Amino acid sequence: MPSSAPLLALDFDGVICNGLSEYFQTTCRAYGEIWGVEPLGDWEADFCVLRPVIESGWEMPILLRALAMGVTREAIAQHWPPIRDEIVKAEQCDRIRIATIVDQVRDRWIQEDLNGWLALHRFYPGVLEQLQTWLAAKTPELWIISTKEGRFIAQLLHQQGINFPKGHIFGKEVKRPKADSLRQLLFQQPSAWFVEDRMETLQNIADQPDLQVVELFLAAWGYNTAQMRDFAEKHPRIRLLSLAQFHGGFEDWGNGE
């Protein structure tokens, strides 16, 4: 494994930024619009722990609905797909409508109180300092590939004193899979490293023959479970990366804790 990455691409939410509070608050607002009442109970801690089971944003209100209905954290962690599908069927939920409501709630919030929305985002310890170090050294070449809108990523980083290179953020607005964004970057460099916190995304990339030149890392501090991290440790193409390794030298990446 090379001792440095000529091109390093990072996911944003779950790698650089912890947006769980924003996810939960947006979900609560969407829940109120979907079911006509605010969710009763304090579910934020359970919601944050269970966030890794969610594959798409429309599932977030369904997850909160399951908790409000008394489904246990353990049951959701182990059997989320059938629990989700049963609620969708029983409550006659329309997935497209729910996704639209979640997006509209977030868009409205951003328009009405951008600073309040931005304030719910936190950064993982030491990550911003590491980004500053790399940017000052101008190596590796840094990129962000995320499903969050690029303008908000740039704004969140700017608030922290980081002016990320213009044009180096592939956000929601590019409307393409992360694998395709990596393909575009490979036109500039013969190889790349990619840090992501979702195992499903990394598996998808690992399975594509033309992306074998991309070194893949699962961010252990992000939105994933112990089971996902165990799977990454056994995967031939994916390396588990700790936060301490992220702050250290590249030669230690993927070599265990």
Secondary structure, 3 states (H helix, E strand, C coil): CCCCCCEEEECCECCCEECHHHHHHHHHHHHHHHHCCCCCCCCHHHHHHHHHHCCCCCHHHHHHHHHHCCCCHHHHHHHHHHHHHHHHHHCCCCHHHHHHHHHHHHHHHHHHCHHHHHCCCEECCCHHHHHHHHHHHCCCEEEEECCCCHHHHHHHHHHCCCCCCCCCEECHHHCCCHHHHHHHHHCCCCCEEEEECCHHHHHHHHCCHHHCCEEEEEECCCCCCHHHHHHHHHCCCEEEECHHHHHCCHHHCCCCC
